[in-house]
Amino acid sequence: MTRHLFLNAFLTVGIVLATLPGVVCARPVNQPKESPMTSRAQQLMGDTAPKLAELTDDVLYKDIWERPGLSKRDRSLVTISALIALNRPDQLKSHIRLGLQNGLTRDEIVETITQMAFYSGWPSAVSSVAIAKEVFAE
C-alpha cells in the first residue's frame, strides 16, 4: 500500500513537473545562473529547490522524455490529457506549446480536450479550451 501511494505521488509530481519545458541540461556548479544553458527548471526553482530542478532536468527530461517507448508527440498527448484531468492550467499552457513543437496539430489538441470532457469533467475541458485558444493565438 505504501509503495502504491509513493508511486502515485511520484507520478503526479512527474506530471506537474512536466510543465517545465526548455533546455533540459542541468546547470554546472560553476556556470552563471542565467546563462543560455540554464534550463527552465533551474530558472523557475533552482534557487529555492535546487534538487527538484536537478531531478526535473536529469530524470524527467533527460530520462523519461527520451525513452524510446513513446514518441515525444505521444508523450505530449499523454501529458496534455493528464494536465486537463488534473486541472493544471499553467502547466497545460506550456505543454500545449510543447505539443505543437512535438508535432501535434491544433485539431488534435482540441479533440483531446473534447474527449477529456467526458473523463475529467466539463469545467476542466472548458478551461482547457480557453488556454488552447490563448496558445493558438500566440
VOPAGU-2260 file (C-alpha; in pm, 1 decimal, decimal comma):
REM VOPAGU-2260
SITE   aa  ch    i         X         Y         Z
SITE  MET   A    0       0,0       0,0       0,0
SITE  THR   A    1     278,2     243,9      93,7
SITE  ARG   A    2     463,3     165,0    -229,0
SITE  HIS   A    3     145,2     229,1    -429,7
SITE  LEU   A    4      95,8     567,2    -259,7
SITE  PHE   A    5     458,3     658,2    -321,2
SITE  LEU   A    6     436,0     566,7    -691,2
SITE  ASN   A    7     109,4     755,3    -726,8
SITE  ALA   A    8     260,9    1064,9    -565,4
SITE  PHE   A    9     575,6    1032,0    -778,2
SITE  LEU   A   10     371,6    1009,5   -1099,2
SITE  THR   A   11     158,4    1309,1   -1001,0
SITE  VAL   A   12     468,0    1515,6    -924,8
SITE  GLY   A   13     618,9    1399,6   -1254,7
SITE  ILE   A   14     315,2    1519,3   -1445,2
SITE  VAL   A   15     325,2    1856,3   -1272,4
SITE  LEU   A   16     698,6    1885,4   -1328,9
SITE  ALA   A   17     643,9    1808,2   -1691,3
SITE  THR   A   18     531,3    2166,7   -1718,7
SITE  LEU   A   19     883,9    2294,4   -1730,7
SITE  PRO   A   20     987,7    2275,4   -2095,2
SITE  GLY   A   21    1307,4    2428,4   -2214,5
SITE  VAL   A   22    1669,2    2332,2   -2230,8
SITE  VAL   A   23    1696,7    2006,0   -2046,4
SITE  CYS   A   24    2051,3    2013,7   -1920,0
SITE  ALA   A   25    2132,7    2081,3   -1559,2
SITE  ARG   A   26    2346,2    2385,1   -1480,8
SITE  PRO   A   27    2705,1    2301,2   -1386,1
SITE  VAL   A   28    2803,9    2437,9   -1043,7
SITE  ASN   A   29    3040,7    2699,8   -1184,9
SITE  GLN   A   30    2800,2    2823,1   -1452,8
SITE  PRO   A   31    2624,0    3160,5   -1409,0
SITE  LYS   A   32    2256,3    3130,2   -1320,7
SITE  GLU   A   33    2109,2    3288,9   -1633,0
SITE  SER   A   34    2346,0    3158,7   -1899,3
SITE  PRO   A   35    2197,3    3019,0   -2223,1
SITE  MET   A   36    2243,7    2664,2   -2086,9
SITE  THR   A   37    2026,7    2726,1   -1780,9
SITE  SER   A   38    1719,0    2507,3   -1800,2
SITE  ARG   A   39    1364,6    2630,3   -1746,2
SITE  ALA   A   40    1351,1    2423,7   -1425,5
SITE  GLN   A   41    1666,9    2593,7   -1299,3
SITE  GLN   A   42    1521,1    2934,9   -1382,7
SITE  LEU   A   43    1188,3    2866,5   -1210,9
SITE  MET   A   44    1300,5    2685,1    -897,9
SITE  GLY   A   45    1675,6    2631,8    -893,3
SITE  ASP   A   46    1743,1    2893,8    -626,8
SITE  THR   A   47    1468,7    2765,3    -396,4
SITE  ALA   A   48    1459,6    2392,5    -470,6
SITE  PRO   A   49    1783,4    2301,4    -648,9
SITE  LYS   A   50    1739,8    1924,9    -609,4
SITE  LEU   A   51    1387,9    1937,3    -753,9
SITE  ALA   A   52    1520,1    2137,8   -1050,2
SITE  GLU   A   53    1800,2    1884,6   -1095,7
SITE  LEU   A   54    1554,7    1592,3   -1086,7
SITE  THR   A   55    1333,2    1771,1   -1337,6
SITE  ASP   A   56    1625,2    1815,2   -1575,9
SITE  ASP   A   57    1800,5    1483,6   -1526,1
SITE  VAL   A   58    1517,9    1238,2   -1458,7
SITE  LEU   A   59    1208,4    1384,6   -1619,6
SITE  TYR   A   60    1355,8    1542,2   -1932,5
SITE  LYS   A   61    1681,3    1353,7   -1991,0
SITE  ASP   A   62    1540,2    1013,1   -1899,1
SITE  ILE   A   63    1161,0     988,5   -1912,3
SITE  TRP   A   64    1100,2    1216,4   -2214,0
SITE  GLU   A   65    1384,8    1048,7   -2404,5
SITE  ARG   A   66    1277,2     686,9   -2354,8
SITE  PRO   A   67    1215,3     506,1   -2685,1
SITE  GLY   A   68     877,1     353,2   -2590,1
SITE  LEU   A   69     674,4     659,3   -2695,6
SITE  SER   A   70     744,6     939,2   -2937,7
SITE  LYS   A   71     770,3    1292,7   -2799,6
SITE  ARG   A   72     445,4    1364,5   -2985,4
SITE  ASP   A   73     270,0    1084,1   -2798,1
SITE  ARG   A   74     425,9    1189,1   -2467,9
SITE  SER   A   75     289,4    1537,7   -2527,7
SITE  LEU   A   76     -57,6    1398,3   -2595,5
SITE  VAL   A   77     -48,9    1191,5   -2275,7
SITE  THR   A   78      81,5    1485,3   -2072,2
SITE  ILE   A   79    -180,1    1725,0   -2209,8
SITE  SER   A   80    -451,4    1472,4   -2123,5
SITE  ALA   A   81    -319,5    1434,2   -1768,2
SITE  LEU   A   82    -295,4    1808,4   -1716,6
SITE  ILE   A   83    -654,4    1852,9   -1835,8
SITE  ALA   A   84    -768,2    1578,9   -1596,3
SITE  LEU   A   85    -571,5    1729,8   -1306,6
SITE  ASN   A   86    -693,5    2081,8   -1394,7
SITE  ARG   A   87    -345,0    2232,8   -1411,8
SITE  PRO   A   88    -395,7    2538,5   -1638,1
SITE  ASP   A   89     -48,5    2694,3   -1601,5
SITE  GLN   A   90     126,6    2371,1   -1688,6
SITE  LEU   A   91    -124,7    2295,1   -1964,6
SITE  LYS   A   92     -33,0    2616,8   -2142,7
SITE  SER   A   93     333,9    2528,0   -2166,9
SITE  HIS   A   94     257,4    2169,4   -2268,4
SITE  ILE   A   95      20,2    2274,8   -2544,6
SITE  ARG   A   96     309,4    2483,7   -2679,4
SITE  LEU   A   97     544,1    2187,0   -2644,7
SITE  GLY   A   98     286,3    1955,8   -2804,8
SITE  LEU   A   99     270,1    2181,0   -3110,9
SITE  GLN   A  100     651,5    2172,7   -3129,9
SITE  ASN   A  101     640,2    1793,7   -3096,8
SITE  GLY   A  102     404,6    1754,5   -3392,6
SITE  LEU   A  103      52,7    1770,4   -3250,1
SITE  THR   A  104    -193,3    1969,9   -3457,9
SITE  ARG   A  105    -439,6    2222,6   -3322,4
SITE  ASP   A  106    -721,4    1990,2   -3424,3
SITE  GLU   A  107    -566,7    1700,0   -3230,7
SITE  ILE   A  108    -532,0    1915,9   -2919,9
SITE  VAL   A  109    -894,1    2032,4   -2946,8
SITE  GLU   A  110   -1012,4    1672,6   -2996,8
SITE  THR   A  111    -814,9    1570,5   -2689,3
SITE  ILE   A  112    -984,4    1841,9   -2485,1
SITE  THR   A  113   -1325,7    1731,6   -2616,1
SITE  GLN   A  114   -1252,8    1367,8   -2532,8
SITE  MET   A  115   -1132,0    1458,2   -2185,3
SITE  ALA   A  116   -1454,6    1648,1   -2110,8
SITE  PHE   A  117   -1625,0    1314,1   -2063,3
SITE  TYR   A  118   -1348,8    1165,8   -1848,2
SITE  SER   A  119   -1223,3    1457,2   -1641,3
SITE  GLY   A  120   -1522,4    1689,3   -1632,4
SITE  TRP   A  121   -1679,9    1962,6   -1833,5
SITE  PRO   A  122   -1528,9    2253,5   -1634,8
SITE  SER   A  123   -1175,2    2123,6   -1691,7
SITE  ALA   A  124   -1242,2    2094,3   -2063,7
SITE  VAL   A  125   -1396,6    2440,9   -2090,4
SITE  SER   A  126   -1099,1    2591,8   -1906,4
SITE  SER   A  127    -864,6    2398,4   -2133,6
SITE  VAL   A  128   -1030,3    2538,8   -2445,7
SITE  ALA   A  129    -962,2    2890,9   -2321,6
SITE  ILE   A  130    -595,8    2801,4   -2261,2
SITE  ALA   A  131    -562,0    2637,8   -2603,7
SITE  LYS   A  132    -721,1    2941,6   -2769,2
SITE  GLU   A  133    -466,4    3164,9   -2596,7
SITE  VAL   A  134    -172,5    2947,4   -2704,6
SITE  PHE   A  135    -300,8    2916,8   -3061,7
SITE  ALA   A  136    -321,7    3298,6   -3083,3
SITE  GLU   A  137      47,2    3338,8   -2992,1
